[in-house]
Amino acid sequence: MTINYLIKPELNAVIATADGVLNFKEILAYYNDLSIDPDFQPHFHRIFDYRKVILDKIASSDHLSKMSY
């Protein structure tokens, strides 16, 4: 599964969508891809549509602390 995102500079926003089973490695890959995207600015708002996601053991605090940037 892949997380797809669209950067909307005119809205100062990133809109991400995902569906299916989502694991921690995929979330880290999303944050990494986003951080190196030349169109991304850290001050952008982030909207993540995860209504169709099935989480796969990502709720531990160790994992969540690694996700902040």
Secondary structure as UniProt FT lines:
FT   STRAND          4..8
FT   HELIX           9..11
FT   STRAND          13..22
FT   HELIX           24..36
FT   TURN            38..39
FT   TURN            42..43
FT   STRAND          45..55
FT   HELIX           61..66
//
